[in-house]
Amino acid sequence: MPTMNMIQALNSALDTLLTTDPDTLIFGEDVGYFGGVFRVTEGLQAKHGLTRCFDTPISEGGIIATAIGMGAYGLRPIPEIQFADYILPAFDQLVSEAARLRYRSNGEFEAPITVRSPYGGGIFGGQTHSQSPEAIFAHITGLKTVIPSNPFDAKGLLIAAVECDDPVIFLEPKRLYNGPFDGRHDQALKTWAGHAQAQVPDGHYTVPLGKAAIAREGRDVTVLAYGTMVHVALGGIEESGVDAELIDLRSIVPLDIDAIVASVKKTGRCVILHEASRFGGFGGELSALVQERCFHHLKSPIARVAGWDTPYPHAFEWDYFPGPGRLAAALRRAMEN
C-alpha cells in the first residue's frame, strides 16, 4: 500500500469517488484549478473535468443551497467550505433545509451531501480561520459530524460519508494535514511524527461512521478525544505516567456510546479532551452521557480539558490549545480520588 499524509489520503478518497460514482462532484472556493488552499483537491479538475470539480463564487450560502438541490435531484455533491469558520453564513441552509429535508418531504427527498471543511487552529489563522464549531453541528438533529485523526481513517471515513444518504459535516484538522506546522510551538504533536504518514490502500474502502477506535489501551483512566486532540492525548498520557485508555471517537454524530461505556466501566475514570472552548463544548454532552450510564462505576469526577472560554486568541493560540501538560495534570488529579 502507498504511504500518504492526510492531504494525500483525502485527495485519494475524492479521486476514488469521482472515478467510481458518476453522481459525485466537488465544488467550492478555489477547489478547481488551484486545487484548494491546502491542496486537498489538487489535480482533480485536470483529471475529471470542469463539470466534476469546479470553482464557485464566494457565497457559502449559495454553495450549500446548490448542494442541497443537487442532492435532492439524486446527485452526491461534496461541497468544500474553505474554513469551518465560514460555514456560518450557510448555517440556515444546513439546519432548515439539509437536516430536515427527508422529514419535511415524508421521505420523498434526501440531502446526501458531504460538506468538507478544514477546522481548528495551528496556523496562526486567528478568529476567522481557526475555530472548532463541531458542537454546533452535533446539536442539529439530522446532521452527522465526522472528525478523522489519521490518514487511513480520513480516506475511509470520507468515502463512507459521501456514500451515506444523510448530510454530513466532515471536519479536517488543519494541524494534521502535513503534521505539525511549527516545530517551535507544536511539541504537543511530537507523537504525531509516527502517524503523519500511514499506509493507505488505493481504491475504495470505508471506515464505518459511528464506530470509535481504541488508540491506546489502558486500565486506570479513559480519555475521550477526536481529531488533533488524539495526538495531544497520547503526549499527555506519556507525560503523566498514568495508564490511560484513549478512545478516538472518529465521529461525534453518530457517537459510539457503547465503546465509551465499556471503557469507562473498565477504568472507573473519564477525562474528556477537545480544542473548542469548554463552555457549551461537545465535552459537556459526553460528560452527561458518561454520568448517566456509568455513575456507579466512577471513582472520581468526570473532567474536561478544553480551550479557553474566550474568543479565539490569535496571538496566544498555543496557550489556548489544550496541550499535553494540561491533560497530564487532569489525569494525575483523576488518580488522586
C-alpha positions as CSV (number, residue, x, y, z in Angstrom):
1,M,0.0,0.0,0.0
2,P,1.2,3.5,-0.7
3,T,2.3,5.8,2.2
4,M,0.2,9.0,2.4
5,N,-0.3,12.0,4.7
6,M,-3.8,13.2,5.4
7,I,-3.9,15.6,2.4
8,Q,-2.9,12.8,0.1
9,A,-5.4,10.4,1.7
10,L,-8.3,12.8,1.3
11,N,-7.3,13.5,-2.3
12,S,-7.2,9.8,-2.9
13,A,-10.7,9.4,-1.4
14,L,-12.1,12.2,-3.6
15,D,-10.4,10.7,-6.7
16,T,-11.8,7.3,-5.9
17,L,-15.3,8.7,-5.5
18,L,-15.2,10.7,-8.7
19,T,-13.8,7.6,-10.6
20,T,-16.3,5.1,-9.3
21,D,-19.5,7.1,-8.9
22,P,-20.6,9.4,-11.7
23,D,-23.1,11.1,-9.4
24,T,-20.4,12.7,-7.3
25,L,-18.9,16.1,-7.9
26,I,-16.8,18.6,-6.0
27,F,-17.2,22.4,-5.8
28,G,-16.3,25.3,-3.6
29,E,-14.0,28.3,-3.5
30,D,-10.6,27.7,-5.3
31,V,-11.1,23.9,-5.3
32,G,-10.8,23.5,-9.1
33,Y,-7.8,24.9,-11.0
34,F,-6.0,26.0,-7.8
35,G,-6.6,22.7,-6.0
36,G,-7.8,24.2,-2.7
37,V,-5.9,26.4,-0.3
38,F,-4.5,23.2,1.3
39,R,-4.2,21.3,-2.0
40,V,-6.7,18.6,-1.0
41,T,-8.4,18.8,-4.4
42,E,-5.1,19.2,-6.4
43,G,-5.2,17.6,-9.8
44,L,-8.9,16.5,-9.6
45,Q,-10.2,19.1,-12.1
46,A,-7.5,18.2,-14.6
47,K,-8.3,14.5,-14.3
48,H,-12.1,14.5,-14.1
49,G,-13.0,17.7,-15.9
50,L,-14.7,21.1,-15.3
51,T,-18.1,19.6,-14.6
52,R,-16.9,17.3,-11.8
53,C,-14.6,19.7,-9.9
54,F,-15.2,23.4,-10.2
55,D,-14.9,26.7,-8.5
56,T,-17.8,28.8,-7.1
57,P,-18.4,32.4,-6.1
58,I,-17.5,33.4,-2.6
59,S,-21.0,32.6,-1.3
60,E,-21.2,29.9,1.4
61,G,-25.0,30.0,1.5
62,G,-25.1,29.6,-2.3
63,I,-22.6,26.7,-2.2
64,I,-24.6,24.7,0.4
65,A,-28.0,25.6,-1.2
66,T,-26.8,24.4,-4.6
67,A,-25.5,21.2,-3.0
68,I,-28.9,20.5,-1.3
69,G,-30.7,20.9,-4.6
70,M,-28.2,18.6,-6.3
71,G,-28.7,16.0,-3.6
72,A,-32.5,16.2,-3.8
73,Y,-32.1,15.6,-7.6
74,G,-30.1,12.4,-7.0
75,L,-26.5,13.5,-7.1
76,R,-23.9,13.2,-4.3
77,P,-22.3,16.6,-4.1
78,I,-19.1,17.2,-2.0
79,P,-19.0,21.0,-1.4
80,E,-16.0,22.4,0.3
81,I,-16.2,25.4,2.7
82,Q,-12.7,26.9,2.7
83,F,-12.5,27.2,6.5
84,A,-15.0,25.8,9.1
85,D,-15.5,29.4,10.4
86,Y,-17.1,30.3,7.0
87,I,-19.9,27.7,7.4
88,L,-21.9,30.1,9.5
89,P,-23.3,32.1,6.5
90,A,-24.7,28.8,5.3
91,F,-26.0,27.6,8.7
92,D,-29.7,28.2,7.9
93,Q,-29.4,26.1,4.8
94,L,-27.9,23.3,6.8
95,V,-30.3,23.4,9.6
96,S,-33.6,24.4,8.0
97,E,-33.1,22.5,4.7
98,A,-30.4,19.8,4.6
99,A,-31.1,18.4,8.1
100,R,-34.9,18.4,7.7
101,L,-35.4,17.6,4.0
102,R,-36.2,13.9,4.4
103,Y,-38.7,14.5,7.3
104,R,-40.3,17.5,5.7
105,S,-40.8,15.6,2.4
106,N,-42.0,12.5,4.1
107,G,-39.1,10.6,2.7
108,E,-39.6,11.8,-0.9
109,F,-36.3,13.7,-1.0
110,E,-32.9,13.4,0.7
111,A,-29.8,15.6,1.1
112,P,-26.9,13.2,0.6
113,I,-24.3,15.9,0.8
114,T,-20.9,15.9,2.5
115,V,-19.6,19.3,3.5
116,R,-15.8,19.2,3.8
117,S,-14.0,21.9,5.7
118,P,-10.6,22.4,7.4
119,Y,-11.1,23.2,11.0
120,G,-9.2,24.0,14.2
121,G,-6.1,26.1,14.9
122,G,-2.4,25.7,14.4
123,I,-1.7,28.1,11.5
124,F,-2.0,31.4,13.3
125,G,-5.2,32.0,11.4
126,G,-6.9,34.0,14.1
127,Q,-10.6,34.2,14.9
128,T,-11.9,33.7,11.4
129,H,-9.8,30.8,10.3
130,S,-9.2,28.6,13.4
131,Q,-12.4,27.9,15.3
132,S,-13.8,24.5,16.3
133,P,-17.5,24.6,15.8
134,E,-18.3,20.9,16.0
135,A,-20.7,21.2,18.9
136,I,-22.9,23.5,16.9
137,F,-23.5,20.9,14.3
138,A,-23.7,18.0,16.7
139,H,-26.7,19.7,18.2
140,I,-28.7,19.7,14.9
141,T,-30.8,16.5,14.6
142,G,-30.3,15.2,11.0
143,L,-26.7,16.2,10.6
144,K,-23.8,13.9,11.0
145,T,-20.4,15.2,12.2
146,V,-17.1,13.3,11.4
147,I,-13.6,14.3,12.5
148,P,-10.7,12.0,11.5
149,S,-7.3,11.8,13.3
150,N,-5.1,10.0,10.8
151,P,-4.7,9.4,7.1
152,F,-6.2,5.9,6.9
153,D,-9.3,6.9,8.8
154,A,-9.6,10.1,6.8
155,K,-9.9,8.3,3.5
156,G,-12.2,5.6,4.7
157,L,-14.5,8.0,6.7
158,L,-14.8,10.4,3.8
159,I,-15.9,7.7,1.4
160,A,-18.3,6.4,4.0
161,A,-19.7,9.9,4.5
162,V,-20.2,10.5,0.8
163,E,-22.0,7.2,0.4
164,C,-24.3,7.9,3.3
165,D,-27.7,9.2,2.5
166,D,-27.7,11.9,5.2
167,P,-26.0,15.3,5.2
168,V,-22.5,15.0,6.8
169,I,-20.2,17.7,8.1
170,F,-16.7,16.4,7.6
171,L,-14.2,18.4,9.6
172,E,-10.5,18.1,8.6
173,P,-8.0,19.1,11.4
174,K,-5.5,21.5,9.8
175,R,-2.7,20.7,12.2
176,L,-2.8,17.1,10.9
177,Y,-2.8,17.8,7.2
178,N,1.0,17.6,6.9
179,G,1.9,17.0,10.6
180,P,3.0,19.9,12.9
181,F,3.1,23.2,11.2
182,D,5.6,24.8,13.5
183,G,8.1,22.7,15.3
184,R,9.0,25.5,17.7
185,H,5.5,25.5,19.1
186,D,3.9,22.2,18.2
187,Q,5.6,20.0,20.7
188,A,2.1,18.8,21.6
189,L,2.2,16.7,18.5
190,K,5.5,15.0,18.9
191,T,3.6,11.7,18.9
192,W,2.2,12.7,15.5
193,A,5.6,12.2,13.9
194,G,4.9,8.5,13.8
195,H,1.4,8.9,12.4
196,A,1.8,11.9,10.0
197,Q,2.1,9.3,7.2
198,A,0.4,6.0,7.1
199,Q,-0.2,3.1,4.7
200,V,-3.4,3.9,2.9
201,P,-5.0,1.5,0.4
202,D,-5.5,2.6,-3.2
203,G,-9.1,2.5,-4.4
204,H,-12.3,2.0,-2.4
205,Y,-12.6,1.2,1.2
206,T,-14.7,2.6,4.1
207,V,-14.4,3.2,7.8
208,P,-17.9,3.0,9.3
209,L,-19.4,6.1,10.7
210,G,-20.2,5.9,14.4
211,K,-17.5,3.4,15.3
212,A,-14.8,4.6,17.7
213,A,-11.3,3.2,17.8
214,I,-9.1,2.4,20.8
215,A,-6.0,4.4,20.1
216,R,-4.3,3.2,23.3
217,E,-5.4,0.6,25.8
218,G,-5.1,1.2,29.5
219,R,-6.7,0.3,32.8
220,D,-6.8,3.5,35.0
221,V,-8.5,6.3,33.2
222,T,-10.5,6.7,29.9
223,V,-9.6,9.7,27.7
224,L,-12.1,10.7,25.1
225,A,-10.8,12.7,22.1
226,Y,-11.0,13.2,18.4
227,G,-9.1,14.8,15.6
228,T,-5.9,16.6,16.6
229,M,-6.6,16.0,20.2
230,V,-6.0,12.3,19.8
231,H,-2.3,13.0,19.3
232,V,-2.2,15.6,22.1
233,A,-3.8,13.0,24.3
234,L,-1.0,10.5,23.5
235,G,1.6,13.0,24.5
236,G,-0.3,13.9,27.7
237,I,-0.7,10.3,28.7
238,E,3.0,9.7,28.2
239,E,3.9,12.8,30.3
240,S,1.5,11.8,33.1
241,G,2.8,8.3,33.6
242,V,-0.9,7.2,34.0
243,D,-2.0,4.0,32.3
244,A,-4.8,5.7,30.4
245,E,-7.1,4.2,27.7
246,L,-7.6,6.6,24.8
247,I,-10.7,6.4,22.7
248,D,-10.6,8.1,19.3
249,L,-14.3,8.9,18.7
250,R,-13.8,9.5,14.9
251,S,-17.4,10.7,14.6
252,I,-19.3,12.6,17.3
253,V,-22.6,12.1,15.5
254,P,-23.2,9.2,15.3
255,L,-21.5,8.5,18.6
256,D,-20.1,5.1,19.6
257,I,-21.6,5.3,23.2
258,D,-21.1,1.5,23.6
259,A,-17.3,1.8,23.2
260,I,-17.3,4.8,25.7
261,V,-19.3,3.0,28.3
262,A,-17.3,-0.2,28.0
263,S,-14.1,1.7,28.6
264,V,-15.3,3.8,31.5
265,K,-16.8,0.9,33.3
266,K,-13.4,-0.8,33.0
267,T,-11.3,2.2,34.2
268,G,-13.7,3.9,36.5
269,R,-12.5,7.4,35.5
270,C,-13.0,9.7,32.5
271,V,-11.2,12.7,31.1
272,I,-12.6,14.5,28.0
273,L,-10.3,16.5,25.7
274,H,-11.3,18.9,22.9
275,E,-9.9,22.0,21.3
276,A,-13.1,24.1,21.3
277,S,-14.0,26.3,24.2
278,R,-15.0,24.4,27.3
279,F,-18.4,26.1,28.0
280,G,-21.0,24.6,25.6
281,G,-18.5,22.3,24.0
282,F,-19.2,18.8,23.0
283,G,-17.4,17.6,26.1
284,G,-20.4,18.6,28.2
285,E,-22.6,16.2,26.2
286,L,-20.0,13.5,26.6
287,S,-19.8,14.1,30.3
288,A,-23.6,13.9,30.7
289,L,-23.8,10.6,28.7
290,V,-21.0,9.0,30.8
291,Q,-22.6,10.1,34.1
292,E,-26.0,8.7,33.0
293,R,-24.6,5.4,32.1
294,C,-21.6,4.9,34.3
295,F,-22.4,6.7,37.6
296,H,-22.0,3.7,39.8
297,H,-18.6,2.8,38.2
298,L,-17.0,6.2,38.6
299,K,-14.2,6.5,41.1
300,S,-13.6,10.2,40.5
301,P,-15.4,13.2,38.9
302,I,-15.5,13.4,35.1
303,A,-13.0,16.0,34.0
304,R,-12.9,18.2,30.9
305,V,-9.7,19.7,29.3
306,A,-10.5,22.2,26.6
307,G,-9.8,25.6,25.0
308,W,-10.3,28.9,26.9
309,D,-13.8,30.4,27.2
310,T,-12.8,33.4,25.2
311,P,-12.9,34.5,21.6
312,Y,-10.2,32.7,19.7
313,P,-6.9,34.5,20.7
314,H,-4.8,35.0,17.6
315,A,-1.6,35.9,19.4
316,F,-1.9,33.3,22.1
317,E,-3.3,30.3,20.2
318,W,-0.6,27.9,21.5
319,D,-1.6,28.8,25.1
320,Y,-5.3,28.5,24.2
321,F,-4.8,24.9,22.9
322,P,-5.2,22.1,25.4
323,G,-1.6,20.7,25.5
324,P,-0.1,17.5,26.9
325,G,0.7,19.3,30.1
326,R,-2.9,20.3,30.8
327,L,-4.1,16.8,30.1
328,A,-1.3,15.2,32.2
329,A,-2.4,17.4,35.2
330,A,-6.0,16.3,34.8
331,L,-5.0,12.7,34.6
332,R,-3.0,12.9,37.8
333,R,-5.9,14.7,39.6
334,A,-8.3,11.9,38.5
335,M,-6.0,9.3,40.0
336,E,-5.9,11.2,43.4
337,N,-9.6,10.3,44.0
